[in-house]
Amino acid sequence: MVKMVDGGDLPVEVCEFLFRYLSLDELRNAALASRSFRWMAQPHLFRSLSLVANNDRDAWLHSLKTGQRIGLADTVERHAFYTSPRIASFVQTCRVEFVIWPDHDFEPVFDSLCAHLSDFSDLKELSLTNVVITPQRARDIAQCRPLKRLSLTTCAIVNLADSDLQHKWSTQTLYCFKEPRLPAPQHWLSIIDISTLSTLHLDSKWSSLDALEEITMIQELAALKSITLEGDEQVIKSELLPLALSKCPSLMELCILPTTSRRPHALTILPPPCSVPLLAYDGPHYLLKSLLEEQRQLRHIRVMGDRWGGTCDMFDLLQDLPMLQTCAPDLQSMQLRAFPTKALCGSIASLFPRLRSLSFVLPLQTQAQEPMYALTKEPFRPALLNMVLSPGLQHLVIMSMIASDPIEGREVIDVLTGKYPTLRNVYLHFPDNYWMTWMESSRLKGQGTQRGFLSAGYLNVRYDWF
């Protein structure tokens, strides 16, 4: 919430500093408040630059008939505007996408933009899609200020030698997606300053395999704390995986993405684990046994089911919980795609008394009017009202309450907050992004829901307990 004041009440320097932290909607409101605010807020409205070289069938036909490329003139003007001295210092995100490559009309615009990237003194995110990185472009990108996120989707390096770069690209997070049609391998880490790289997100089988191969050739990725891999069988079974993980002594989080195929992976076995002390795991539960054998520091776990299509083998999951408790006795947060059955909730409560945050994402693999009863023979509403929770649980989130309504949701919150005084937040998510939330307040001294605030509606809900 932004409270507007008279423009004369604050120095210009203070207003300009505050405008850097306002959302676009808040900036627009500020611009409407006064002429002075409008002048100061105007450049902040242009934080994001997006250039898309459109070359679909309609664009091709238009070019054939008129001799002009759709969007080219607009792109040139937008490029000139954003790289102007008044606007350049406010740009925070830059996105460039080519529908096809090569595209000789738009490539000069991209080359000019690369040459001006160093003018974006507040640039935080750079996203490139379907572009070729030449030595000159690589040198220009290396002149950027250190980025928070660099995204490379279906990009390729061409004729780039180590001697071509005096400085490497600096980013905290590197996102890579590679299609099989690209030349293999694409070794992006060779041009990245790995001393600043803390998060590596590999969103396809091919980018995962390329990166694993490259990591094994690096002496150490000392700063890397989180790695996300595509959960294809070739990646999970790769002999490079344990060796690559051993090169990351500071690794705390391993995330395994769902595969594009729906083939069962019940027989998939992760290679013998190396001694990397993970704090967080996000992936299928069938890897828990092989992955967590030597883990003792795990604090956060997210298990969304073997096929990620809304299905979760709750019986196997229930059998895995004692093993998980042995490997991770101090687990603090757990996200499960499962129904809150009596057996599952009871097992979690007894095995993980230190659990602080619990989330259930209800499976959606049935069209039954009452999915939980159809699959478990336990009715949904009584199961929620009779939930057994860990004695120290503070945050409870239940997603996809398709068999319930806000009236029942209010009843669930009343019962659980009265039964468990340690609860500080209860969030219930209904269809169409309707939320019912309860948050404890230190200003209120009542019992049950009276010790906090209840909200309901189409809310923009965020939380960081997991």
C-alpha positions in Angstrom: 0.0 0.0 0.0 1.4 3.4 -1.0 0.3 6.6 0.7 0.7 9.6 -1.5 1.8 12.9 -0.1 2.3 16.4 -1.5 5.3 16.5 -3.8 6.7 19.4 -1.8 6.9 17.4 1.4 9.8 15.2 0.2 13.1 16.1 -1.5 13.4 15.0 -5.2 16.2 12.6 -4.3 14.1 10.8 -1.7 11.1 10.4 -4.1 13.4 9.0 -6.9 14.9 6.6 -4.5 11.5 5.4 -3.3 10.2 5.0 -6.8 12.8 2.3 -7.5 11.0 0.0 -5.1 7.4 0.6 -6.2 5.5 -1.9 -8.4 4.3 -0.7 -11.8 0.7 -0.2 -10.5 2.0 1.9 -7.6 4.1 3.9 -10.0 1.1 4.6 -12.2 -0.9 5.8 -9.2 2.1 8.0 -8.2 2.2 9.5 -11.7 -1.5 10.4 -11.5 -1.0 12.1 -8.1 0.9 15.2 -9.2 2.8 16.7 -12.1 6.0 16.5 -10.2 5.5 12.8 -9.4 4.6 12.2 -13.0 7.9 13.7 -14.2 9.9 11.7 -11.7 8.0 8.4 -12.0 8.0 8.3 -15.9 11.4 6.7 -16.4 10.7 4.1 -13.7 7.8 2.8 -15.8 10.3 1.4 -18.4 12.1 -1.1 -16.3 11.6 -4.0 -18.7 12.7 -4.1 -22.3 11.4 -6.9 -24.6 12.5 -7.4 -28.2 10.9 -10.2 -30.2 11.9 -10.8 -33.8 8.6 -12.1 -35.1 8.8 -14.2 -38.2 5.7 -16.4 -38.3 3.6 -17.0 -41.4 1.6 -13.8 -41.1 4.8 -11.8 -40.8 6.3 -13.5 -43.8 3.2 -12.9 -46.0 3.2 -9.2 -44.9 6.8 -8.9 -45.8 6.2 -10.6 -49.2 3.3 -8.2 -50.0 4.8 -4.9 -48.7 8.5 -5.5 -48.5 8.5 -4.5 -44.9 9.0 -6.6 -41.8 6.3 -6.5 -39.1 7.6 -5.0 -35.9 11.1 -4.0 -37.2 10.5 -0.3 -37.2 8.9 -0.5 -33.8 11.8 -2.6 -32.5 14.4 -0.1 -33.8 12.5 2.8 -32.1 12.1 0.9 -28.9 15.8 0.0 -28.9 16.7 3.6 -29.4 14.4 4.8 -26.6 15.5 2.3 -24.0 19.2 2.8 -24.7 18.8 6.6 -24.4 20.6 8.2 -21.4 17.4 9.1 -19.6 15.9 5.6 -19.7 18.9 3.2 -19.8 19.8 3.5 -16.1 16.3 2.4 -15.1 16.1 -0.9 -17.1 16.2 -3.9 -14.9 15.1 -6.8 -17.2 16.0 -7.3 -20.8 14.5 -10.1 -23.0 15.4 -10.9 -26.6 13.7 -13.6 -28.6 14.2 -14.7 -32.2 11.5 -16.9 -33.7 14.0 -18.2 -36.3 17.7 -17.9 -36.7 19.3 -16.5 -38.7 17.1 -13.4 -39.1 19.2 -10.8 -41.0 16.8 -8.0 -40.5 16.8 -8.1 -36.7 20.4 -9.2 -36.1 21.8 -5.7 -36.4 19.4 -4.5 -33.8 20.5 -7.3 -31.5 24.2 -6.5 -32.1 23.5 -2.8 -31.3 21.6 -3.8 -28.1 24.5 -6.1 -27.0 26.9 -3.1 -27.4 24.6 -1.0 -25.2 24.0 -3.5 -22.4 26.6 -1.9 -20.3 24.5 1.3 -20.3 21.8 -0.6 -18.3 23.5 0.1 -15.0 20.7 -1.4 -12.9 20.2 -4.5 -15.1 19.2 -7.6 -13.0 17.9 -10.1 -15.5 18.9 -10.9 -19.1 16.9 -13.5 -21.1 18.0 -14.7 -24.6 16.0 -17.1 -26.7 17.1 -18.8 -30.0 20.1 -16.6 -30.5 23.7 -17.4 -31.5 26.5 -16.1 -29.3 29.4 -14.9 -31.4 32.8 -13.8 -29.8 31.8 -10.1 -30.1 28.4 -10.6 -28.5 30.0 -12.6 -25.8 32.4 -9.8 -25.1 29.5 -7.3 -25.0 27.5 -9.3 -22.6 30.5 -9.7 -20.4 30.5 -6.0 -19.9 27.1 -6.1 -18.1 26.9 -5.5 -14.4 26.7 -8.7 -12.4 23.2 -10.2 -13.0 20.8 -11.8 -10.7 19.5 -14.1 -13.4 20.7 -15.1 -16.9 18.3 -17.2 -19.0 19.5 -19.0 -22.1 16.8 -20.8 -24.1 17.8 -22.7 -27.2 21.0 -20.6 -27.6 24.3 -21.7 -29.1 27.9 -20.7 -28.9 29.8 -20.3 -32.2 33.5 -20.0 -32.7 34.2 -18.8 -29.2 37.7 -19.5 -27.7 38.8 -18.9 -24.2 41.1 -16.2 -25.4 38.2 -14.3 -26.9 36.9 -13.2 -23.4 38.9 -11.0 -21.1 36.0 -11.1 -18.6 33.5 -13.8 -18.0 29.7 -13.4 -17.6 28.7 -12.8 -14.0 25.3 -14.0 -12.7 23.9 -15.5 -9.5 21.4 -17.7 -11.3 21.9 -19.5 -14.7 18.8 -21.0 -16.5 19.5 -23.2 -19.5 17.1 -24.9 -21.9 18.4 -26.8 -24.9 16.6 -28.6 -27.7 18.1 -31.8 -29.3 18.6 -30.0 -32.6 21.3 -27.8 -31.2 25.0 -28.8 -31.6 26.2 -30.8 -28.6 27.5 -30.1 -26.2 26.9 -26.5 -25.2 29.3 -25.6 -22.4 28.0 -22.4 -20.9 29.9 -22.7 -17.7 33.1 -22.1 -19.6 32.1 -18.5 -20.1 30.4 -18.0 -16.7 32.2 -16.6 -13.6 31.5 -19.7 -11.4 32.7 -17.9 -8.3 29.4 -15.9 -8.3 27.1 -18.7 -9.5 24.8 -19.9 -6.7 21.9 -21.4 -8.6 21.9 -23.6 -11.7 18.6 -24.5 -13.4 18.7 -27.0 -16.2 15.3 -27.4 -17.8 15.8 -30.1 -20.4 17.5 -33.5 -20.6 20.0 -32.2 -23.1 21.0 -29.1 -21.0 21.2 -31.3 -17.9 23.5 -33.8 -19.6 25.7 -31.1 -21.1 26.1 -29.3 -17.8 26.9 -32.5 -15.9 29.6 -33.3 -18.3 31.0 -29.8 -18.0 30.9 -29.8 -14.2 32.9 -33.0 -14.0 35.7 -31.2 -15.9 35.7 -28.2 -13.4 37.8 -28.5 -10.3 35.1 -27.1 -8.0 31.9 -25.1 -8.0 32.4 -23.7 -4.6 29.6 -21.1 -4.7 26.8 -23.4 -6.1 24.0 -23.9 -3.6 21.1 -25.1 -5.7 20.9 -27.3 -8.8 17.8 -28.2 -10.8 17.9 -31.2 -13.2 15.4 -32.6 -15.7 14.3 -36.0 -14.3 14.8 -38.0 -17.4 16.1 -41.6 -16.9 19.3 -40.7 -18.8 20.1 -37.9 -16.4 19.2 -39.8 -13.2 21.1 -42.9 -14.2 24.1 -41.0 -15.6 27.5 -41.9 -14.1 28.3 -38.2 -14.3 25.7 -37.3 -11.7 27.4 -38.4 -8.5 30.7 -37.1 -9.7 29.2 -33.7 -10.6 27.5 -33.4 -7.2 30.8 -34.1 -5.5 32.2 -31.0 -7.3 29.7 -28.8 -5.4 30.8 -28.8 -1.7 28.3 -26.0 -0.8 25.3 -27.6 -2.5 22.2 -27.4 -0.3 19.2 -27.9 -2.6 18.6 -30.6 -5.3 15.5 -30.3 -7.4 14.5 -33.0 -10.0 11.9 -31.8 -12.5 9.1 -33.9 -13.9 9.9 -35.7 -17.2 8.0 -34.9 -20.3 7.2 -38.5 -20.8 4.6 -40.4 -18.6 6.6 -43.6 -18.5 6.8 -45.1 -15.0 10.1 -44.8 -13.3 9.7 -47.3 -10.5 12.9 -49.2 -11.4 15.0 -46.0 -11.7 17.9 -46.1 -9.2 20.0 -43.1 -8.5 23.7 -43.8 -8.5 25.4 -44.2 -5.0 25.1 -40.9 -3.3 28.2 -38.8 -2.6 28.7 -37.0 0.7 26.9 -33.7 -0.2 24.9 -32.4 2.8 21.6 -31.3 1.2 19.2 -28.9 3.0 16.4 -29.3 0.5 15.1 -32.0 -1.9 12.4 -31.6 -4.6 11.6 -34.6 -6.7 9.8 -38.0 -6.9 9.7 -40.1 -3.7 11.0 -43.2 -5.5 14.5 -41.6 -5.3 14.4 -41.0 -1.6 15.9 -44.3 -0.6 18.9 -44.1 -2.9 19.5 -40.4 -2.5 19.0 -39.9 1.3 21.1 -42.7 2.6 23.8 -40.5 3.8 21.8 -37.3 4.5 21.4 -36.0 8.0 21.0 -32.2 7.4 17.9 -32.3 5.2 15.4 -29.7 6.4 13.0 -29.2 3.5 11.3 -31.8 1.2 8.8 -31.5 -1.7 7.4 -34.8 -3.1 4.8 -34.3 -5.9 4.2 -37.9 -7.0 5.9 -40.4 -9.4 4.3 -39.1 -12.6 3.6 -35.5 -11.6 0.3 -35.6 -13.4 -1.6 -35.4 -10.1 -0.9 -39.0 -9.1 0.8 -40.0 -5.9 1.4 -43.6 -4.7 0.4 -42.9 -1.1 1.1 -46.4 0.1 4.7 -46.3 -1.0 5.0 -42.8 0.4 3.7 -44.0 3.7 6.3 -46.7 3.8 9.1 -44.3 2.9 8.3 -42.0 5.8 10.2 -44.0 8.5 13.2 -44.1 6.3 12.9 -40.4 5.7 12.8 -39.8 9.4 16.0 -41.8 9.9 17.8 -39.7 7.3 16.2 -36.4 8.1 15.1 -36.3 11.8 15.1 -32.5 11.9 12.9 -32.0 8.9 11.3 -28.5 9.1 9.0 -28.4 6.0 7.2 -30.9 3.9 5.1 -30.5 0.7 3.3 -33.6 -0.5 0.9 -34.4 -3.4 -1.4 -36.6 -1.3 -4.7 -36.7 0.5 -4.5 -35.9 4.3 -5.6 -39.4 5.3 -5.7 -40.4 8.9 -2.7 -42.8 8.5 -0.6 -40.3 6.6 -1.2 -37.4 9.0 -0.7 -39.6 12.0 2.6 -40.9 10.7 3.9 -37.5 9.9 2.9 -36.1 13.3 4.6 -39.0 15.2 7.8 -39.2 13.0 8.4 -35.4 12.6 7.6 -33.6 15.8 9.9 -30.7 14.8 8.0 -30.1 11.6 7.1 -26.4 11.2 5.4 -26.2 7.8 3.2 -28.8 6.1 1.5 -28.5 2.7 -0.9 -31.0 1.0 -1.5 -30.6 -2.8 -4.5 -32.8 -3.4 -4.2 -35.3 -6.3 -6.5 -34.6 -9.3 -6.4 -37.9 -11.2 -10.1 -38.5 -10.8 -13.3 -36.8 -12.0 -15.3 -38.0 -9.0 -17.4 -35.5 -7.1 -15.5 -36.4 -3.9 -12.0 -37.4 -5.1 -10.6 -38.3 -1.7 -13.4 -40.6 -0.8 -13.3 -42.2 -4.3 -9.6 -43.1 -3.9 -9.2 -43.6 -0.1 -12.7 -44.3 1.2 -12.2 -41.5 3.7 -14.5 -38.4 3.4 -12.6 -35.2 2.8 -14.3 -32.8 5.3 -14.1 -35.1 8.4 -10.5 -35.9 7.5 -9.6 -32.2 7.6 -11.5 -31.7 10.9 -9.8 -34.6 12.5 -6.3 -34.0 11.2 -3.4 -35.0 13.5 -0.6 -32.4 13.2 2.9 -32.3 14.6 2.9 -30.7 18.0 5.1 -27.7 16.9 3.4 -27.1 13.4 3.1 -23.4 12.6 2.1 -23.2 9.0 -0.5 -25.4 7.2 -1.4 -25.1 3.5 -3.9 -27.2 1.6 -4.1 -26.7 -2.2 -6.9 -27.7 -4.6 -9.8 -28.1 -2.3 -12.1 -29.1 -5.2 -14.5 -31.1 -3.0 -15.1 -28.3 -0.5 -16.4 -24.7 -0.2 -15.5 -21.6 1.8 -18.1 -22.4 4.5 -16.5 -25.8 5.2 -13.1 -24.1 4.9 -14.1 -21.7 7.7 -15.1 -24.6 9.9 -11.8 -26.4 9.3 -9.9 -23.3 10.3 -12.0 -22.8 13.4 -11.4 -26.4 14.5 -7.7 -26.6 13.8 -6.7 -23.2 15.3 -8.6 -24.2 18.4 -7.1 -27.6 18.6 -3.5 -26.6 17.9 -2.4 -23.3 19.6 1.0 -23.4 17.9 -0.6 -22.8 14.5 0.3 -19.3 13.1 -1.0 -19.6 9.6 -3.6 -21.7 7.8 -4.1 -21.2 4.1 -6.8 -23.0 2.1 -6.8 -22.8 -1.7 -10.1 -23.4 -3.7 -10.8 -23.6 -7.4 -10.5 -20.4 -9.5 -7.7 -19.1 -7.3 -10.1 -18.4 -4.4 -8.2 -18.4 -1.0 -9.2 -18.5 2.6 -6.4 -17.5 4.9 -5.9 -17.2 8.7 -2.9 -15.4 10.2 -2.1 -15.1 13.8 -1.5 -11.6 15.2 0.5 -10.7 18.3 -2.0 -7.9 18.9 -4.9 -10.3 19.5 -5.1 -12.4 22.7 -8.2 -14.5 22.0 -8.6 -18.3 21.4 -8.8 -20.2 18.2 -9.5 -18.0 15.2 -9.9 -15.0 17.5 -6.2 -14.8 18.0 -5.7 -13.9 14.3 -7.2 -12.4 11.2 -9.3 -14.3 8.7 -9.4 -13.3 5.0 -11.2 -14.7 2.0 -11.4 -13.9 -1.7 -9.4 -13.8 -4.9 -6.2 -12.9 -3.1 -2.6 -12.7 -4.3 -1.2 -15.1 -1.7 2.5 -15.5 -1.1 4.4 -17.4 1.5 8.0 -18.6 2.0 7.7 -21.3 4.7 8.9 -24.1 2.4 
